[in-house]
Amino acid sequence: MTYLVFDIETRIDKSLVRQVFFRGEELDDEEAYRRMREELREQDGRDFFPLSCHLPVSIALGEVDDQLRLVSLASLAGGEREIVTAFWRRLEALEGTLVSFNGRGFDLPVLELAALRFDLSLPKYFNEPRRFRARSADAHFDLYDFFSNAGAYRLRGGFDLLAKLAGLPGKAAMSGGRVQEEWEAGNLEAVHSYCRDDVLQTYLLFLRVELIRGRIDAAQCAQLRLAAERLR
């Protein structure tokens, strides 16, 4: 079995925020964005926008062979339409297993909405019942689902906590909350680098899952990790 590890980073579509949540009001895109951030913070102390407002600006993929070796780690090239199209083309042809962290809760729903935006056709994804929308580890192994027992409890600390528990660096100075700022400043390569690093750490966390499941031993895990970190 082969695997495809993935992660996305997103920006907020400020124009969409204005058109949908502030229609009829005399606001520009920036004012609408600021207003909604304030309202979200007042509601629950966070300024995380609804998934429908997110648009991918970076998608990174890690290819893993049938020996669990990470053989490539790269960001998809192009603008928003191009990277979304390239991702779905790849997924429609995938015969192995998709690996993510909270892909069912964030990444794939955002990418589905992006497919709607860009007029893409995804017959395998939507019409084959064992594919990626079902809670099936054969097609999509979501590490968040695994550790939260299919959502039985909230895993506070998320990816950063699990990575650090497993002896990985976890989140550094860059974070998902800074992607909007970096994208607007034109620092897209910094966003790509951050996204690739998340894919690498997702892969390394996946190896630790395979270790605790007894599918590899500690020596194999260490060897695979060492080889993967050379791709950084």
C-alpha positions in Angstrom: 0.0 0.0 0.0 1.2 3.5 -0.8 0.2 6.8 0.9 -0.1 10.5 0.0 0.3 12.8 3.0 -1.1 16.3 2.4 -1.8 19.6 4.1 -3.1 23.0 2.9 -2.7 26.6 4.0 -5.5 29.1 3.3 -6.3 32.8 3.1 -9.7 34.4 3.8 -11.7 35.5 0.8 -12.4 39.0 2.0 -14.6 39.9 -0.9 -16.8 36.8 -0.2 -17.0 37.8 3.4 -18.3 41.3 2.4 -20.8 40.0 -0.2 -22.3 37.3 2.1 -22.1 38.5 5.7 -22.4 42.3 5.1 -24.5 42.5 2.0 -26.2 45.9 1.7 -23.8 47.6 4.0 -21.4 50.3 2.8 -18.2 48.5 3.6 -15.1 47.7 1.6 -13.5 44.2 1.7 -11.0 45.2 4.5 -13.7 46.7 6.7 -15.9 43.6 6.3 -12.9 41.4 7.2 -12.1 43.5 10.3 -15.8 43.5 11.4 -16.1 39.8 11.1 -12.9 39.2 13.0 -14.2 41.3 15.8 -17.5 39.6 15.9 -15.9 36.1 15.9 -13.6 37.2 18.8 -16.6 38.5 20.8 -18.5 35.2 20.2 -15.8 32.7 21.4 -12.6 34.5 21.8 -11.2 33.2 18.5 -11.0 34.8 15.1 -11.2 31.6 13.1 -13.4 32.2 10.0 -16.0 29.7 8.8 -14.5 27.1 6.4 -16.6 28.6 3.6 -14.5 31.7 3.7 -11.1 29.9 3.2 -9.3 29.5 -0.1 -6.2 27.4 -0.4 -3.0 29.3 -1.3 -0.6 26.4 -0.6 -0.9 22.6 -0.9 2.0 20.3 0.0 2.2 16.6 -0.8 4.4 13.9 0.5 4.6 10.6 -1.4 5.1 7.5 0.7 6.0 4.1 -0.9 4.9 0.6 0.1 7.9 0.4 2.5 6.7 3.5 4.3 9.5 5.6 2.9 8.9 9.3 2.2 10.1 9.5 -1.4 9.1 13.1 -2.3 8.0 16.3 -0.5 6.8 19.2 -2.6 4.4 22.1 -2.9 2.0 22.2 -5.8 3.0 25.0 -8.2 0.7 27.8 -9.5 -2.0 30.1 -8.4 -5.1 29.2 -6.4 -7.0 27.6 -9.3 -4.0 25.7 -10.5 -3.0 24.1 -7.2 -6.6 23.2 -6.4 -7.0 21.6 -9.8 -3.7 19.8 -9.5 -4.7 18.4 -6.1 -8.0 17.0 -7.2 -6.5 15.6 -10.4 -4.0 13.7 -8.2 -6.7 12.6 -5.7 -9.0 11.3 -8.4 -6.2 9.1 -9.7 -4.9 8.0 -6.3 -4.9 4.2 -5.7 -3.3 4.4 -2.2 -4.3 6.0 1.1 -4.6 9.7 1.8 -3.0 10.7 5.2 -3.9 14.0 6.9 -4.3 15.6 10.3 -7.9 16.8 10.6 -8.3 16.5 6.8 -11.9 15.4 7.3 -12.7 18.5 9.5 -10.8 21.2 7.6 -8.7 20.5 4.5 -11.0 18.4 2.4 -14.2 20.5 3.1 -12.2 23.6 2.1 -11.0 21.9 -1.1 -14.5 20.7 -1.9 -15.7 24.3 -1.8 -12.8 25.3 -3.9 -13.7 22.7 -6.4 -17.2 24.2 -6.5 -15.7 27.7 -7.1 -13.4 26.5 -9.9 -16.0 24.3 -11.7 -14.2 21.0 -11.2 -15.6 17.5 -11.7 -14.8 14.9 -9.1 -16.7 11.7 -9.9 -14.6 9.2 -8.0 -14.4 11.3 -4.9 -18.1 11.9 -4.6 -19.6 8.7 -6.1 -17.5 5.8 -4.8 -18.7 5.0 -1.3 -15.4 3.7 0.0 -13.5 6.8 -1.1 -12.4 9.7 1.0 -15.6 11.2 2.4 -16.4 8.0 4.3 -14.8 7.4 7.7 -12.6 4.7 6.2 -8.9 4.4 7.0 -8.4 2.4 3.8 -8.9 5.5 1.7 -8.2 8.4 4.1 -6.3 8.0 7.4 -7.0 11.1 9.4 -4.6 11.2 12.3 -6.9 13.5 14.3 -9.7 10.9 13.9 -7.3 8.2 15.1 -6.2 10.0 18.2 -9.6 11.4 19.2 -11.3 8.0 18.7 -13.3 9.2 15.7 -14.2 12.5 17.5 -15.2 10.9 20.8 -13.4 13.7 22.6 -11.8 17.0 21.7 -8.1 16.8 21.4 -7.0 20.1 22.9 -3.6 21.2 21.7 -4.2 19.5 18.4 -1.3 18.8 16.0 1.2 20.9 17.9 0.6 18.9 21.1 0.8 15.5 19.5 3.9 16.4 17.5 5.7 17.6 20.7 4.5 14.4 22.6 6.1 12.4 19.8 9.4 14.4 20.1 8.8 16.4 17.0 9.3 20.2 16.7 5.6 21.0 16.4 4.6 24.5 15.4 7.3 27.0 15.3 7.2 30.8 14.9 5.0 30.4 11.8 1.5 29.3 12.3 -1.8 29.0 10.4 -2.9 32.3 12.0 -0.1 34.1 10.3 -0.7 32.7 6.8 -3.0 35.6 5.8 -0.4 38.2 6.9 2.4 36.4 5.0 0.3 35.9 1.9 -0.7 39.6 1.8 3.0 40.6 2.3 3.9 38.5 -0.8 5.8 35.9 1.3 4.3 32.9 -0.4 7.4 30.9 -0.3 7.4 31.2 3.5 3.8 29.8 3.5 4.9 26.9 1.1 7.8 26.1 3.4 5.5 26.0 6.5 3.0 23.8 4.7 5.8 21.4 3.6 7.0 21.2 7.1 3.6 20.3 8.4 3.4 17.5 5.8 6.8 16.2 6.9 5.7 16.2 10.6 2.4 14.6 9.7 4.3 11.9 8.0 6.6 11.4 11.0 3.6 11.3 13.3 2.1 8.7 11.0 5.2 6.6 11.5 4.7 6.8 15.2 1.2 5.6 14.8 2.4 2.7 12.8 4.9 2.0 15.6 2.3 2.0 18.3 0.0 -0.2 16.1 2.9 -2.7 15.9 3.2 -2.4 12.1 6.9 -1.3 12.3 9.4 -1.5 15.1 11.4 1.2 16.8 14.5 0.7 14.7 12.5 0.9 11.4 10.7 4.0 12.7 14.0 5.8 13.5 15.6 4.8 10.2 12.6 6.1 8.2 12.5 9.3 10.2 16.2 9.9 9.5 15.8 9.3 5.8 12.7 11.6 5.6 14.4 14.5 7.4 17.0 14.6 4.6 14.1 15.8 2.3 13.4 18.8 4.4 
